[in-house]
Amino acid sequence: MKLSSHEEYGLRCLLQVGRQGAAGSATIPEISRQEGLSTPYVAKLMRILRRGGLVKAARGKVGGYTLALPPGQIWVADALTVLGGRMYGDDFCNRHSGDQANCAHSTDCSIRSLWRDLQGAIDSVLRTTTIEDLLRTGHDMTMTALSGPLVPLHDSAKRGPASPVSK
């Protein structure tokens, strides 16, 4: 199980827009240059993000894309859903049924419970991580990972004392 390039690049484009702050905006050519992606591909991703309600577009000389909500209110789970969906969805067993119409293990599948548990763990991280959290530097994210589970910025007051590694 892995993220598609569509989801990875879409999330990266969303972060480029978020880096502009509340007063700034990012154009498709700017995002394309920053991410090393083709302009048509960035345009496609931004269209998906706009239709999903995550970014707003403005035309004109000072136009570009801005976040539709503050970065602390955009959950990574929502962004990935807009960009492509969950890793393990309800149709997973139908897509992996071999050469039969239905999976041979549809009544008693021990693997299905593993995928559901894994998706639940992934969902719990994605539902508690915002774009604001991802706008931190890579160093900040690494130090957070070393000191314990990811604590969103908007809940930073709940974080316990810093670990010895981060001092």
C-alpha positions in Angstrom: 0.0 0.0 0.0 1.3 3.4 -1.0 0.3 6.9 -1.9 -0.1 7.5 -5.5 2.0 10.2 -7.1 -1.2 12.1 -7.7 -1.9 12.3 -4.0 1.8 13.1 -3.1 2.1 15.9 -5.7 -1.4 17.2 -4.9 -0.5 17.5 -1.2 2.8 19.2 -2.1 1.0 21.7 -4.3 -1.4 22.4 -1.4 1.6 23.0 0.8 3.1 25.5 -1.7 -0.1 27.5 -1.6 -0.1 27.3 2.2 3.4 28.7 2.4 2.2 31.9 0.8 0.3 32.8 4.0 -3.1 34.4 4.4 -2.3 37.4 2.3 -0.4 35.7 -0.5 -1.2 33.5 -3.4 0.6 31.1 -5.7 0.2 30.7 -9.5 0.4 27.5 -11.4 3.7 28.4 -13.0 5.2 29.2 -9.6 4.0 26.0 -8.1 5.2 24.1 -11.1 8.7 25.6 -10.8 8.9 25.0 -7.0 7.8 21.4 -7.2 9.5 20.4 -10.5 6.2 19.4 -12.1 4.8 20.2 -15.5 2.4 23.2 -15.7 -0.5 21.1 -17.1 -0.1 18.5 -14.3 -0.1 21.3 -11.6 -3.2 22.8 -13.3 -5.0 19.5 -13.1 -4.1 19.0 -9.4 -5.1 22.6 -8.5 -8.5 22.1 -10.3 -9.1 19.0 -8.2 -8.2 20.9 -5.0 -10.4 23.8 -6.0 -13.4 21.5 -6.8 -12.7 19.8 -3.4 -13.1 23.1 -1.6 -9.5 23.3 -0.4 -8.2 26.2 -2.4 -9.7 29.3 -4.1 -8.7 30.7 -7.4 -8.5 34.4 -8.4 -7.9 35.6 -11.9 -6.0 38.7 -13.0 -2.7 40.3 -12.5 -2.5 39.5 -8.8 -4.4 36.3 -9.2 -3.4 32.8 -8.1 -4.5 30.2 -5.6 -5.1 30.7 -1.9 -6.2 28.3 0.7 -10.0 28.2 1.1 -9.6 27.8 4.9 -6.9 28.6 7.4 -4.2 25.9 7.2 -5.1 24.7 10.8 -8.5 23.8 9.5 -7.5 21.7 6.5 -7.0 18.1 7.6 -4.6 16.0 5.6 -7.2 13.2 5.5 -9.6 15.6 3.7 -6.9 16.6 1.2 -6.0 13.0 0.4 -9.7 12.1 0.0 -10.1 14.9 -2.5 -7.0 13.8 -4.3 -7.7 10.1 -4.5 -9.2 8.4 -1.5 -8.2 5.9 1.1 -5.6 3.2 0.8 -8.1 0.5 1.9 -11.6 1.2 0.8 -14.9 -0.7 0.9 -14.2 -1.9 -2.7 -10.7 -3.3 -1.9 -11.8 -7.0 -1.8 -13.7 -6.5 -5.1 -10.5 -5.2 -6.8 -8.4 -8.1 -5.5 -10.7 -11.1 -6.2 -8.4 -12.9 -8.6 -10.2 -14.3 -11.6 -13.5 -14.7 -9.8 -16.4 -12.2 -9.5 -16.1 -12.4 -5.7 -13.0 -13.0 -3.5 -12.7 -16.6 -2.5 -12.2 -15.5 1.1 -15.1 -13.1 1.4 -16.8 -15.0 4.2 -13.7 -15.6 6.4 -10.7 -13.3 5.6 -8.0 -12.7 8.2 -6.2 -10.4 5.9 -9.1 -8.0 5.5 -9.1 -7.3 9.3 -5.4 -6.4 9.0 -6.1 -3.9 6.2 -9.0 -2.4 8.1 -6.9 -2.0 11.3 -4.0 -0.5 9.3 -6.4 1.9 7.6 -7.8 2.9 11.0 -4.3 3.7 12.2 -3.5 5.7 9.1 -6.8 7.5 9.4 -6.2 8.5 13.0 -2.9 10.2 12.0 -4.4 11.9 8.9 -7.5 13.1 10.8 -5.3 14.8 13.4 -2.7 16.3 11.1 -3.4 19.6 9.4 -1.7 21.6 6.6 -0.5 23.9 9.3 1.3 21.0 10.9 3.0 20.1 7.6 4.1 23.7 7.1 6.6 23.2 9.9 10.2 22.6 8.8 11.4 19.0 8.2 13.6 19.4 11.3 10.6 20.4 13.5 8.7 17.4 12.1 11.6 15.0 12.8 12.0 16.3 16.4 8.3 15.8 16.9 8.5 12.3 15.7 11.5 11.6 18.0 9.7 13.0 21.0 6.5 11.0 20.5 3.4 10.9 18.4 2.6 13.8 16.0 1.0 16.6 18.0 -0.8 19.2 15.7 0.3 22.8 16.2 -3.2 23.7 17.3 -2.9 21.2 20.2 0.8 22.0 21.1 -0.2 23.1 24.6 -1.1 19.5 25.3 2.3 18.2 24.4 4.3 16.9 27.4 7.9 17.9 28.2 10.4 17.8 25.4 12.3 14.6 25.0 16.0 14.5 25.8 16.8 14.0 22.1 15.2 17.4 21.2 17.2 19.5 23.7 
